[in-house]
Amino acid sequence: MSQGRCRRTPGGVSWLGLHLVWCPKYRCRILGGRVAARCGQLLEQVADECGWQIVAKEVMADHVRLFVRVGPTDAPASVARVFKGRTARVVRQEFPYLRDRAKVWWSPSYFAAWVGYVWESMVRRCIEHRGDAVLAS
């Protein structure tokens, strides 16, 4: 494990990757074109503000898939809440026509899995190449 990948805090050194997936309410296909591009920008902004590093991301029409490095005190539920909350609020403000199509932007559920050092390349490859089959093997 290279030093550049580790995160140093006053209490120690950590390397924590989190694989997150969430969908719009009812899995509506509303994340296309400019909306998807803006959502991707917002994900990057949130990560920068929180001190997280996005390793891979994919904004599809009906889901968001994200691999992010987080700190040792960042709980998966909190990370998902921050990403989902900011993107929903800003996108609904900037694209008013979506307010009528989706009263509630994101589904309340999400998938989260800690990614070990060995599995990083597999998760990254899955997100970048849109292959759910990679994780199934």
C-alpha positions as CSV (number, residue, x, y, z in Angstrom):
1,M,0.0,0.0,0.0
2,S,1.5,3.3,-1.0
3,Q,1.8,6.2,1.4
4,G,-0.2,8.5,-1.0
5,R,-3.3,6.4,-0.7
6,C,-3.3,6.5,3.1
7,R,-5.1,9.1,5.1
8,R,-3.3,10.5,8.1
9,T,-5.2,11.8,11.1
10,P,-3.9,12.7,14.6
11,G,-5.2,9.3,15.8
12,G,-3.6,7.1,13.1
13,V,-3.4,6.2,9.5
14,S,-6.3,4.7,7.5
15,W,-7.3,3.6,4.0
16,L,-11.0,3.3,3.7
17,G,-12.9,2.9,0.4
18,L,-16.7,3.0,0.3
19,H,-18.8,1.8,-2.6
20,L,-22.2,3.6,-2.7
21,V,-25.1,3.1,-5.0
22,W,-28.5,4.9,-4.8
23,C,-31.4,5.5,-7.1
24,P,-34.1,8.1,-7.7
25,K,-37.5,7.4,-6.1
26,Y,-39.3,4.6,-8.0
27,R,-36.1,4.2,-10.1
28,C,-37.3,6.9,-12.4
29,R,-35.0,7.6,-15.3
30,I,-34.4,11.3,-14.6
31,L,-30.6,11.5,-14.5
32,G,-29.8,12.2,-18.1
33,G,-27.9,14.9,-20.1
34,R,-27.3,18.2,-18.2
35,V,-28.9,16.8,-15.1
36,A,-26.4,13.9,-14.9
37,A,-23.5,16.2,-15.7
38,R,-24.6,18.7,-12.9
39,C,-25.1,15.8,-10.5
40,G,-21.6,14.6,-11.2
41,Q,-20.2,18.1,-10.6
42,L,-22.1,18.3,-7.3
43,L,-20.7,14.9,-6.2
44,E,-17.1,16.2,-6.8
45,Q,-17.9,19.5,-4.9
46,V,-19.3,17.6,-1.9
47,A,-16.3,15.2,-1.8
48,D,-13.9,18.2,-1.9
49,E,-15.7,20.0,0.9
50,C,-15.8,17.0,3.1
51,G,-12.2,15.9,2.5
52,W,-13.2,12.8,0.6
53,Q,-11.7,11.5,-2.6
54,I,-13.8,10.2,-5.4
55,V,-12.0,7.3,-7.1
56,A,-14.7,6.4,-9.6
57,K,-18.3,7.6,-10.3
58,E,-21.1,6.8,-12.7
59,V,-24.3,8.8,-13.0
60,M,-26.7,6.7,-15.0
61,A,-30.3,7.6,-15.9
62,D,-31.7,5.5,-13.0
63,H,-28.9,5.3,-10.5
64,V,-25.7,6.7,-9.1
65,R,-22.7,4.5,-8.4
66,L,-19.7,6.0,-6.5
67,F,-16.4,4.7,-5.1
68,V,-15.1,7.2,-2.6
69,R,-12.3,7.2,-0.1
70,V,-13.4,8.6,3.3
71,G,-12.0,9.2,6.7
72,P,-12.0,6.8,9.7
73,T,-14.9,8.7,11.4
74,D,-17.1,8.9,8.4
75,A,-20.1,6.5,8.7
76,P,-21.6,5.1,5.4
77,A,-25.0,6.5,6.3
78,S,-23.6,10.0,6.9
79,V,-21.7,9.9,3.6
80,A,-24.7,8.8,1.6
81,R,-26.9,11.4,3.4
82,V,-24.5,14.2,2.5
83,F,-24.2,13.2,-1.2
84,K,-27.9,12.6,-1.6
85,G,-29.0,15.7,0.3
86,R,-26.9,18.2,-1.6
87,T,-27.5,16.8,-5.0
88,A,-31.3,16.6,-4.5
89,R,-31.5,20.2,-3.2
90,V,-29.4,21.8,-5.8
91,V,-30.6,19.9,-8.8
92,R,-34.3,20.5,-7.9
93,Q,-33.4,24.3,-7.7
94,E,-31.6,24.4,-11.0
95,F,-34.0,22.2,-13.0
96,P,-37.5,23.3,-11.9
97,Y,-39.2,21.1,-14.4
98,L,-38.1,18.1,-12.4
99,R,-40.1,19.2,-9.3
100,D,-43.3,18.0,-10.9
101,R,-41.9,14.7,-12.1
102,A,-40.3,13.8,-8.8
103,K,-41.8,15.1,-5.6
104,V,-39.2,13.1,-3.6
105,W,-35.9,13.0,-5.5
106,W,-34.0,10.0,-4.1
107,S,-35.2,6.7,-2.8
108,P,-34.6,6.6,1.0
109,S,-32.5,3.4,0.5
110,Y,-29.0,2.9,-0.7
111,F,-26.3,0.3,-1.0
112,A,-23.0,0.7,0.8
113,A,-20.0,-1.6,1.1
114,W,-16.6,-1.1,2.6
115,V,-14.0,-1.9,-0.1
116,G,-10.8,-3.6,1.0
117,Y,-7.4,-2.8,-0.5
118,V,-7.4,-5.9,-2.6
119,W,-10.9,-5.2,-4.1
120,E,-10.3,-1.6,-5.1
121,S,-9.3,-2.4,-8.7
122,M,-12.4,-4.6,-9.1
123,V,-14.8,-2.0,-7.8
124,R,-13.2,0.8,-9.9
125,R,-13.4,-1.4,-13.0
126,C,-17.0,-2.2,-12.3
127,I,-18.0,1.4,-12.0
128,E,-15.9,2.6,-14.9
129,H,-17.1,-0.1,-17.3
130,R,-20.7,-0.4,-16.1
131,G,-20.3,-4.1,-15.4
132,D,-22.4,-5.5,-12.5
133,A,-21.1,-8.9,-13.6
134,V,-17.6,-8.0,-12.3
135,L,-18.9,-7.8,-8.7
136,A,-21.0,-11.0,-9.1
137,S,-18.0,-13.2,-9.8
